[in-house]
């Protein structure tokens, strides 16, 4: 909105407004707007959550120290989502289709999380949507994103080819092109791409959700991952950088950098209130929305296979749960003292603050490695 007003309208009357044409400037402003918005309206939202008695329910089998957190306001993800979406609408070029796609994904996953949190509040226990229902809805949203991307491919502004880290020449297509020539079978040509995109986004959403178990852990890792995505999105849409780094040239995805900047700012603003000891928890409405946004951006900029490094801690947390559940079902034995893995380190004697900071450091290392792969191709 402000981009359209200040640059496309008022620029003709006041030439200094041409600065708003620059993507880096608008990304910085979006980040600052999101951060200050989260910090300013945060106390009001926390106060409303307390008045509505929307408190967190702590599972009894968790670390004993966590029981004192019971009743802390949750669903703070509403604050995160609002602080991401509004600055994006203010500073991004709303004629860009990728912006609306990422906004749709974020709001959709936030709605799934909101339903889950609301049911937990109504039932007064740590049980919301069933796992099957939640996963079905997540995959459904991911499939819609994939279908839109296929439509964008037909318009020549997106590619279904995968970019493989460390190998710049190997770019497999997830569309079975041979089926496109058959009248009755052509829809099945896109099935591998649709399934792949849906699973990537759903896994990313759930991975962030599983990481959200300690004060500031998930949101701190999100700041790092969103920062890495901001850089990756910018270079992917920049003609010179994309050519130099031998990335797929997709100029229109550059505008998503503004969204990434908003996510960084909103996450920092929320961390102000979520830092240990937390005044508010993000809940599923926040974790699912952030994970869905991260996964969608990775798909949009063709860095799906780099996502395990961009969000390395999220992936480790998710894998720890998969291994724990699988081991117990197959062998009736646990690999970790408790999953997700951050609870394992707590039960080993690490303080909550130590676990959080060390996981932040690990997240930063993973993100830096992800950025170095741009040149190691």
C-alpha positions as a Markdown table, in Angstrom:
| # | Residue | x | y | z |
|---|---|---|---|---|
| 1 | Unk | 0.0 | 0.0 | 0.0 |
| 2 | Unk | 2.7 | 2.5 | 1.0 |
| 3 | Unk | 4.9 | 1.3 | -1.9 |
| 4 | Unk | 2.0 | 2.0 | -4.3 |
| 5 | Unk | 1.3 | 5.4 | -2.7 |
| 6 | Unk | 4.8 | 6.7 | -2.2 |
| 7 | Unk | 6.4 | 5.4 | -5.3 |
| 8 | Unk | 3.9 | 4.8 | -8.0 |
| 9 | Unk | 1.7 | 7.8 | -7.2 |
| 10 | Unk | 3.6 | 10.5 | -5.2 |
| 11 | Unk | 7.0 | 9.9 | -6.8 |
| 12 | Unk | 5.9 | 11.9 | -9.8 |
| 13 | Unk | 5.3 | 14.9 | -7.5 |
| 14 | Unk | 8.2 | 14.4 | -5.0 |
| 15 | Unk | 11.2 | 12.8 | -6.6 |
| 16 | Unk | 13.0 | 11.7 | -3.3 |
| 17 | Unk | 10.3 | 9.1 | -3.0 |
| 18 | Unk | 12.1 | 7.2 | -5.7 |
| 19 | Unk | 14.0 | 5.6 | -2.9 |
| 20 | Unk | 11.0 | 3.4 | -2.2 |
| 21 | Unk | 11.6 | 1.6 | -5.5 |
| 22 | Unk | 14.6 | -0.1 | -4.0 |
| 23 | Unk | 13.9 | -3.6 | -2.6 |
| 24 | Unk | 16.6 | -3.4 | 0.1 |
| 25 | Unk | 15.2 | -0.2 | 1.5 |
| 26 | Unk | 11.6 | -1.5 | 1.6 |
| 27 | Unk | 12.8 | -4.8 | 3.2 |
| 28 | Unk | 14.6 | -2.8 | 5.9 |
| 29 | Unk | 11.5 | -0.7 | 6.5 |
| 30 | Unk | 9.3 | -3.8 | 6.6 |
| 31 | Unk | 11.5 | -5.4 | 9.1 |
| 32 | Unk | 11.6 | -2.4 | 11.4 |
| 33 | Unk | 7.8 | -1.9 | 11.0 |
| 34 | Unk | 7.2 | -5.5 | 12.0 |
| 35 | Unk | 9.5 | -5.4 | 15.0 |
| 36 | Unk | 8.1 | -2.2 | 16.4 |
| 37 | Unk | 4.5 | -3.3 | 15.7 |
| 38 | Unk | 5.1 | -6.5 | 17.7 |
| 39 | Unk | 6.8 | -4.7 | 20.5 |
| 40 | Unk | 4.1 | -1.9 | 20.7 |
| 41 | Unk | 0.9 | -4.0 | 20.5 |
| 42 | Unk | 2.5 | -7.0 | 22.3 |
| 43 | Unk | 1.5 | -5.9 | 25.8 |
| 44 | Unk | -2.1 | -5.3 | 24.8 |
| 45 | Unk | -2.4 | -8.7 | 23.2 |
| 46 | Unk | -0.8 | -10.4 | 26.2 |
| 47 | Unk | -3.3 | -8.6 | 28.5 |
| 48 | Unk | -6.2 | -9.7 | 26.3 |
| 49 | Unk | -5.0 | -13.3 | 26.4 |
| 50 | Unk | -4.8 | -13.2 | 30.2 |
| 51 | Unk | -8.4 | -11.7 | 30.4 |
| 52 | Unk | -9.7 | -14.4 | 28.1 |
| 53 | Unk | -7.8 | -17.0 | 30.3 |
| 54 | Unk | -6.0 | -18.4 | 27.3 |
| 55 | Unk | -3.3 | -20.2 | 29.2 |
| 56 | Unk | -0.8 | -22.9 | 28.3 |
| 57 | Unk | -1.4 | -26.4 | 29.5 |
| 58 | Unk | 1.8 | -28.3 | 30.3 |
| 59 | Unk | 2.0 | -32.1 | 29.8 |
| 60 | Unk | 2.7 | -33.9 | 33.0 |
| 61 | Unk | 5.3 | -36.2 | 31.6 |
| 62 | Unk | 7.6 | -33.2 | 30.7 |
| 63 | Unk | 10.4 | -31.8 | 32.9 |
| 64 | Unk | 9.1 | -30.9 | 36.3 |
| 65 | Unk | 10.5 | -27.4 | 36.1 |
| 66 | Unk | 8.0 | -26.6 | 33.3 |
| 67 | Unk | 4.9 | -27.1 | 35.5 |
| 68 | Unk | 5.4 | -23.5 | 36.8 |
| 69 | Unk | 4.8 | -22.3 | 33.3 |
| 70 | Unk | 1.2 | -23.5 | 33.4 |
| 71 | Unk | -1.2 | -20.7 | 32.8 |
| 72 | Unk | 1.2 | -18.5 | 30.8 |
| 73 | Unk | -0.8 | -16.8 | 28.0 |
| 74 | Unk | -0.5 | -18.7 | 24.7 |
| 75 | Unk | -1.7 | -18.1 | 21.1 |
| 76 | Unk | 0.8 | -15.3 | 20.9 |
| 77 | Unk | 1.3 | -16.4 | 17.4 |
| 78 | Unk | -1.6 | -14.1 | 16.5 |
| 79 | Unk | 0.8 | -11.2 | 17.3 |
| 80 | Unk | 3.5 | -12.7 | 15.1 |
| 81 | Unk | 1.1 | -13.3 | 12.2 |
| 82 | Unk | -0.3 | -9.8 | 12.3 |
| 83 | Unk | 3.2 | -8.3 | 12.6 |
| 84 | Unk | 4.3 | -10.2 | 9.5 |
| 85 | Unk | 1.3 | -9.6 | 7.3 |
| 86 | Unk | 0.6 | -5.9 | 7.8 |
| 87 | Unk | 4.2 | -4.7 | 7.1 |
| 88 | Unk | 4.2 | -6.9 | 4.1 |
| 89 | Unk | 1.0 | -5.3 | 2.8 |
| 90 | Unk | 2.4 | -1.9 | 3.5 |
| 91 | Unk | 5.9 | -2.2 | 1.9 |
| 92 | Unk | 5.6 | -4.9 | -0.8 |
| 93 | Unk | 4.4 | -4.6 | -4.4 |
| 94 | Unk | 1.0 | -6.2 | -4.1 |
| 95 | Unk | 0.9 | -6.8 | -7.8 |
| 96 | Unk | 3.4 | -9.6 | -7.3 |
| 97 | Unk | 1.7 | -13.0 | -7.2 |
| 98 | Unk | 4.4 | -14.7 | -5.1 |
| 99 | Unk | 3.7 | -12.2 | -2.2 |
| 100 | Unk | 0.0 | -13.2 | -2.1 |
| 101 | Unk | 0.9 | -16.9 | -2.3 |
| 102 | Unk | 3.2 | -16.7 | 0.7 |
| 103 | Unk | 0.6 | -14.6 | 2.6 |
| 104 | Unk | -2.0 | -17.2 | 1.8 |
| 105 | Unk | 0.2 | -20.0 | 3.1 |
| 106 | Unk | 1.0 | -18.2 | 6.3 |
| 107 | Unk | -2.6 | -17.3 | 7.1 |
| 108 | Unk | -3.8 | -20.8 | 6.3 |
| 109 | Unk | -1.3 | -22.5 | 8.6 |
| 110 | Unk | -2.0 | -19.9 | 11.3 |
| 111 | Unk | -5.7 | -20.8 | 11.0 |
| 112 | Unk | -5.0 | -24.5 | 11.4 |
| 113 | Unk | -2.9 | -23.6 | 14.5 |
| 114 | Unk | -5.6 | -21.3 | 15.8 |
| 115 | Unk | -8.2 | -24.1 | 15.6 |
| 116 | Unk | -5.8 | -26.4 | 17.4 |
| 117 | Unk | -5.1 | -23.9 | 20.2 |
| 118 | Unk | -8.8 | -23.0 | 20.5 |
| 119 | Unk | -9.8 | -26.6 | 21.0 |
| 120 | Unk | -7.1 | -27.0 | 23.7 |
| 121 | Unk | -8.5 | -24.0 | 25.5 |
| 122 | Unk | -12.1 | -25.2 | 25.3 |
| 123 | Unk | -11.1 | -28.7 | 26.5 |
| 124 | Unk | -8.9 | -27.3 | 29.2 |
| 125 | Unk | -6.1 | -29.8 | 28.4 |
| 126 | Unk | -3.2 | -30.2 | 26.0 |
| 127 | Unk | -5.3 | -31.8 | 23.3 |
| 128 | Unk | -6.5 | -30.0 | 20.2 |
| 129 | Unk | -7.0 | -31.2 | 16.7 |
| 130 | Unk | -6.2 | -34.9 | 16.1 |
| 131 | Unk | -2.8 | -35.5 | 14.5 |
| 132 | Unk | -4.5 | -37.0 | 11.4 |
| 133 | Unk | -6.8 | -33.9 | 11.0 |
| 134 | Unk | -4.0 | -31.5 | 11.5 |
| 135 | Unk | -1.7 | -33.2 | 9.0 |
| 136 | Unk | -4.5 | -33.5 | 6.4 |
| 137 | Unk | -5.2 | -29.8 | 6.6 |
| 138 | Unk | -1.5 | -29.0 | 6.3 |
| 139 | Unk | -1.0 | -31.2 | 3.3 |
| 140 | Unk | -4.2 | -29.8 | 1.7 |
| 141 | Unk | -2.8 | -26.2 | 2.0 |
| 142 | Unk | 0.5 | -27.4 | 0.6 |
| 143 | Unk | -1.2 | -28.9 | -2.4 |
| 144 | Unk | -3.0 | -25.7 | -3.1 |
| 145 | Unk | 0.4 | -23.8 | -3.0 |
| 146 | Unk | 1.8 | -26.4 | -5.4 |
| 147 | Unk | -1.1 | -26.0 | -7.8 |
| 148 | Unk | -0.7 | -22.2 | -7.8 |
| 149 | Unk | 3.0 | -22.7 | -8.5 |
| 150 | Unk | 2.2 | -24.9 | -11.5 |
| 151 | Unk | -0.1 | -22.2 | -12.8 |
| 152 | Unk | 2.8 | -19.7 | -12.4 |
| 153 | Unk | 5.0 | -22.0 | -14.3 |
| 154 | Unk | 2.7 | -21.9 | -17.3 |
| 155 | Unk | 3.1 | -18.1 | -17.2 |
| 156 | Unk | 6.9 | -18.5 | -17.4 |
| 157 | Unk | 7.7 | -17.0 | -14.0 |
| 158 | Unk | 8.4 | -20.2 | -12.0 |
| 159 | Unk | 10.2 | -23.5 | -12.6 |
| 160 | Unk | 9.4 | -27.0 | -11.3 |
| 161 | Unk | 13.1 | -28.0 | -11.6 |
| 162 | Unk | 14.9 | -28.8 | -8.4 |
| 163 | Unk | 18.1 | -27.1 | -7.5 |
| 164 | Unk | 20.6 | -29.6 | -6.0 |
| 165 | Unk | 23.2 | -28.2 | -3.6 |
| 166 | Unk | 26.8 | -28.8 | -4.6 |
| 167 | Unk | 25.8 | -29.7 | -8.2 |
| 168 | Unk | 24.9 | -26.8 | -10.4 |
| 169 | Unk | 24.2 | -28.9 | -13.5 |
| 170 | Unk | 21.9 | -31.5 | -12.1 |
| 171 | Unk | 18.4 | -30.0 | -12.1 |
| 172 | Unk | 15.8 | -32.8 | -12.2 |
| 173 | Unk | 12.2 | -31.8 | -13.2 |
| 174 | Unk | 9.5 | -32.9 | -10.8 |
| 175 | Unk | 7.0 | -32.9 | -13.6 |
| 176 | Unk | 6.8 | -36.1 | -15.7 |
| 177 | Unk | 6.9 | -34.4 | -19.1 |
| 178 | Unk | 6.2 | -37.6 | -21.1 |
| 179 | Unk | 2.7 | -37.7 | -19.6 |
| 180 | Unk | 1.9 | -34.2 | -20.8 |
| 181 | Unk | 1.5 | -35.6 | -24.3 |
| 182 | Unk | -1.4 | -37.9 | -23.3 |
| 183 | Unk | -4.8 | -36.4 | -23.2 |
| 184 | Unk | -6.2 | -38.4 | -20.3 |
| 185 | Unk | -3.0 | -38.7 | -18.2 |
| 186 | Unk | -1.5 | -35.1 | -18.3 |
| 187 | Unk | -2.8 | -34.2 | -14.8 |
| 188 | Unk | -0.8 | -37.0 | -13.3 |
| 189 | Unk | 2.4 | -35.5 | -14.8 |
| 190 | Unk | 2.3 | -32.9 | -12.0 |
| 191 | Unk | 1.6 | -35.3 | -9.2 |
| 192 | Unk | 5.2 | -35.7 | -8.1 |
| 193 | Unk | 5.7 | -32.0 | -7.8 |
| 194 | Unk | 2.4 | -31.5 | -5.9 |
| 195 | Unk | 3.3 | -34.3 | -3.4 |
| 196 | Unk | 6.8 | -33.0 | -2.9 |
| 197 | Unk | 5.8 | -29.4 | -2.3 |
| 198 | Unk | 3.0 | -30.5 | 0.1 |
| 199 | Unk | 5.3 | -32.7 | 2.1 |
| 200 | Unk | 8.1 | -30.1 | 2.3 |
| 201 | Unk | 5.8 | -27.4 | 3.6 |
| 202 | Unk | 3.9 | -29.7 | 6.0 |
| 203 | Unk | 7.2 | -31.0 | 7.4 |
| 204 | Unk | 8.6 | -27.5 | 7.8 |
| 205 | Unk | 5.4 | -26.4 | 9.7 |
| 206 | Unk | 5.5 | -29.4 | 12.0 |
| 207 | Unk | 9.2 | -29.1 | 12.6 |
| 208 | Unk | 8.9 | -25.6 | 14.0 |
| 209 | Unk | 5.9 | -26.7 | 16.0 |
| 210 | Unk | 8.0 | -29.5 | 17.7 |
| 211 | Unk | 10.8 | -27.0 | 18.4 |
| 212 | Unk | 8.5 | -24.7 | 20.3 |
| 213 | Unk | 9.0 | -26.2 | 23.7 |
| 214 | Unk | 11.3 | -23.8 | 25.5 |
| 215 | Unk | 11.1 | -20.0 | 26.1 |
| 216 | Unk | 12.4 | -18.3 | 23.0 |
| 217 | Unk | 13.8 | -21.4 | 21.4 |
| 218 | Unk | 11.7 | -21.7 | 18.3 |
| 219 | Unk | 11.4 | -17.9 | 17.7 |
| 220 | Unk | 15.1 | -17.4 | 18.1 |
| 221 | Unk | 15.8 | -20.1 | 15.5 |
| 222 | Unk | 13.2 | -18.5 | 13.3 |
| 223 | Unk | 15.1 | -15.2 | 13.4 |
| 224 | Unk | 18.2 | -17.0 | 12.1 |
| 225 | Unk | 16.3 | -19.0 | 9.5 |
| 226 | Unk | 14.3 | -16.0 | 8.3 |
| 227 | Unk | 17.5 | -14.0 | 8.0 |
| 228 | Unk | 19.1 | -16.6 | 5.8 |
| 229 | Unk | 16.0 | -16.8 | 3.7 |
| 230 | Unk | 16.0 | -13.0 | 3.3 |
| 231 | Unk | 19.5 | -13.2 | 1.7 |
| 232 | Unk | 18.7 | -16.3 | -0.4 |
| 233 | Unk | 15.5 | -14.7 | -1.7 |
| 234 | Unk | 17.2 | -11.5 | -2.6 |
| 235 | Unk | 20.0 | -13.2 | -4.6 |
| 236 | Unk | 17.6 | -15.5 | -6.2 |
| 237 | Unk | 15.6 | -12.6 | -7.7 |
| 238 | Unk | 18.7 | -10.4 | -8.5 |
| 239 | Unk | 19.7 | -10.8 | -12.1 |
| 240 | Unk | 23.4 | -10.3 | -11.5 |
| 241 | Unk | 23.8 | -12.3 | -8.3 |
| 242 | Unk | 21.6 | -15.2 | -9.7 |
| 243 | Unk | 23.7 | -15.3 | -12.9 |
| 244 | Unk | 27.0 | -15.2 | -10.9 |
| 245 | Unk | 25.9 | -17.9 | -8.5 |
| 246 | Unk | 24.3 | -19.9 | -11.3 |
| 247 | Unk | 20.8 | -19.9 | -9.7 |
| 248 | Unk | 17.6 | -20.2 | -11.6 |
| 249 | Unk | 16.6 | -16.7 | -12.7 |
| 250 | Unk | 13.2 | -15.8 | -11.2 |
| 251 | Unk | 13.1 | -12.0 | -11.0 |
| 252 | Unk | 9.6 | -11.8 | -9.5 |
| 253 | Unk | 10.5 | -13.9 | -6.4 |
| 254 | Unk | 12.7 | -11.0 | -5.3 |
| 255 | Unk | 9.7 | -9.2 | -3.9 |
| 256 | Unk | 9.3 | -12.0 | -1.3 |
| 257 | Unk | 12.4 | -10.5 | 0.3 |
| 258 | Unk | 10.0 | -7.9 | 1.8 |
| 259 | Unk | 8.0 | -10.7 | 3.4 |
| 260 | Unk | 11.2 | -12.3 | 4.8 |
| 261 | Unk | 12.2 | -9.0 | 6.3 |
| 262 | Unk | 8.9 | -8.7 | 8.0 |
| 263 | Unk | 9.3 | -12.2 | 9.4 |
| 264 | Unk | 12.7 | -11.3 | 10.8 |
| 265 | Unk | 11.3 | -8.1 | 12.4 |
| 266 | Unk | 8.2 | -9.8 | 13.8 |
| 267 | Unk | 10.2 | -12.6 | 15.3 |
| 268 | Unk | 12.6 | -10.3 | 17.0 |
| 269 | Unk | 9.7 | -8.3 | 18.4 |
| 270 | Unk | 8.0 | -11.4 | 19.7 |
| 271 | Unk | 11.2 | -12.6 | 21.2 |
| 272 | Unk | 11.2 | -9.5 | 23.4 |
| 273 | Unk | 8.2 | -11.1 | 25.2 |
| 274 | Unk | 9.0 | -14.7 | 24.7 |
| 275 | Unk | 12.5 | -14.7 | 26.0 |
| 276 | Unk | 13.1 | -16.7 | 29.2 |
| 277 | Unk | 11.1 | -16.4 | 31.4 |
| 278 | Unk | 8.4 | -16.1 | 28.8 |
| 279 | Unk | 5.5 | -13.7 | 29.2 |
| 280 | Unk | 3.6 | -15.3 | 26.3 |
| 281 | Unk | 3.9 | -18.5 | 24.2 |
| 282 | Unk | 3.4 | -18.5 | 20.4 |
| 283 | Unk | 1.2 | -21.6 | 20.5 |
| 284 | Unk | 0.4 | -23.6 | 17.4 |
| 285 | Unk | -1.1 | -20.5 | 15.7 |
| 286 | Unk | 2.5 | -19.1 | 15.6 |
| 287 | Unk | 4.6 | -22.2 | 15.2 |
| 288 | Unk | 2.6 | -23.7 | 12.3 |
| 289 | Unk | 2.3 | -20.3 | 10.6 |
| 290 | Unk | 6.1 | -19.7 | 10.8 |
| 291 | Unk | 7.0 | -23.2 | 9.7 |
| 292 | Unk | 4.5 | -23.0 | 6.8 |
| 293 | Unk | 6.0 | -19.6 | 5.7 |
| 294 | Unk | 9.5 | -20.9 | 5.9 |
| 295 | Unk | 8.6 | -24.0 | 3.9 |
| 296 | Unk | 6.7 | -22.0 | 1.3 |
| 297 | Unk | 9.5 | -19.5 | 0.8 |
| 298 | Unk | 12.0 | -22.3 | 0.3 |
| 299 | Unk | 9.8 | -23.8 | -2.4 |
| 300 | Unk | 9.2 | -20.5 | -4.1 |
| 301 | Unk | 12.9 | -19.6 | -4.3 |
| 302 | Unk | 13.8 | -23.2 | -5.3 |
| 303 | Unk | 15.9 | -24.0 | -2.2 |
| 304 | Unk | 13.8 | -26.9 | -0.9 |
| 305 | Unk | 16.8 | -29.2 | -0.7 |
| 306 | Unk | 18.7 | -26.5 | 1.3 |
| 307 | Unk | 15.9 | -26.2 | 3.8 |
| 308 | Unk | 17.4 | -28.9 | 6.1 |
| 309 | Unk | 20.4 | -26.5 | 6.6 |
| 310 | Unk | 18.5 | -23.3 | 6.7 |
| 311 | Unk | 16.4 | -24.7 | 9.5 |
| 312 | Unk | 18.8 | -27.2 | 10.8 |
| 313 | Unk | 17.7 | -27.2 | 14.4 |
| 314 | Unk | 14.0 | -27.6 | 13.4 |
| 315 | Unk | 15.0 | -30.6 | 11.3 |
| 316 | Unk | 17.0 | -32.2 | 14.2 |
| 317 | Unk | 14.0 | -31.7 | 16.6 |
| 318 | Unk | 11.6 | -33.3 | 14.1 |
| 319 | Unk | 13.9 | -36.2 | 13.4 |
| 320 | Unk | 14.4 | -36.8 | 17.2 |
| 321 | Unk | 10.7 | -37.3 | 17.6 |
| 322 | Unk | 10.5 | -39.6 | 14.5 |
| 323 | Unk | 13.4 | -41.7 | 15.8 |
| 324 | Unk | 12.0 | -41.8 | 19.4 |
| 325 | Unk | 8.5 | -42.9 | 18.3 |
| 326 | Unk | 9.8 | -45.4 | 15.7 |
| 327 | Unk | 12.3 | -46.9 | 18.2 |
| 328 | Unk | 9.6 | -47.3 | 20.9 |
| 329 | Unk | 7.1 | -48.9 | 18.5 |
| 330 | Unk | 9.6 | -51.3 | 17.0 |
| 331 | Unk | 11.9 | -52.1 | 20.0 |
| 332 | Unk | 9.9 | -50.8 | 23.0 |
| 333 | Unk | 13.0 | -48.8 | 23.9 |
| 334 | Unk | 13.7 | -45.0 | 23.8 |
| 335 | Unk | 16.7 | -43.5 | 22.2 |
| 336 | Unk | 16.4 | -40.2 | 24.1 |
| 337 | Unk | 15.4 | -39.5 | 27.7 |
| 338 | Unk | 12.6 | -37.5 | 26.1 |
| 339 | Unk | 11.7 | -36.1 | 22.7 |
| 340 | Unk | 11.9 | -33.5 | 21.2 |
| 341 | Unk | 15.6 | -33.5 | 21.8 |
| 342 | Unk | 15.7 | -30.2 | 23.7 |
| 343 | Unk | 13.9 | -32.0 | 26.6 |
| 344 | Unk | 16.6 | -34.7 | 26.4 |
| 345 | Unk | 19.3 | -32.2 | 27.2 |
| 346 | Unk | 17.2 | -30.7 | 30.0 |
| 347 | Unk | 16.9 | -34.1 | 31.6 |
| 348 | Unk | 20.6 | -34.5 | 31.3 |
| 349 | Unk | 21.0 | -31.5 | 33.6 |
| 350 | Unk | 21.4 | -28.6 | 31.2 |
| 351 | Unk | 19.5 | -25.5 | 32.4 |
| 352 | Unk | 16.8 | -24.2 | 30.1 |
| 353 | Unk | 18.8 | -21.1 | 29.2 |
| 354 | Unk | 21.8 | -23.1 | 28.3 |
| 355 | Unk | 19.8 | -25.4 | 25.9 |
| 356 | Unk | 18.2 | -22.3 | 24.3 |
| 357 | Unk | 21.4 | -20.4 | 23.6 |
| 358 | Unk | 23.3 | -23.5 | 22.4 |
| 359 | Unk | 20.5 | -24.3 | 20.0 |
| 360 | Unk | 20.5 | -20.7 | 18.8 |
| 361 | Unk | 24.3 | -21.1 | 18.1 |
| 362 | Unk | 23.7 | -24.4 | 16.3 |
| 363 | Unk | 20.9 | -22.7 | 14.2 |
| 364 | Unk | 23.3 | -19.9 | 13.2 |
| 365 | Unk | 26.0 | -22.4 | 12.2 |
| 366 | Unk | 23.5 | -24.3 | 10.0 |
| 367 | Unk | 22.3 | -21.1 | 8.4 |
| 368 | Unk | 25.8 | -19.9 | 7.6 |
| 369 | Unk | 26.6 | -23.3 | 6.1 |
| 370 | Unk | 23.5 | -23.0 | 3.9 |
| 371 | Unk | 24.7 | -19.6 | 2.6 |
| 372 | Unk | 28.1 | -21.0 | 1.8 |
| 373 | Unk | 26.6 | -23.6 | -0.4 |
| 374 | Unk | 25.6 | -20.8 | -2.9 |
| 375 | Unk | 29.2 | -20.7 | -4.0 |
| 376 | Unk | 30.0 | -24.4 | -3.4 |
| 377 | Unk | 28.2 | -25.5 | -6.5 |
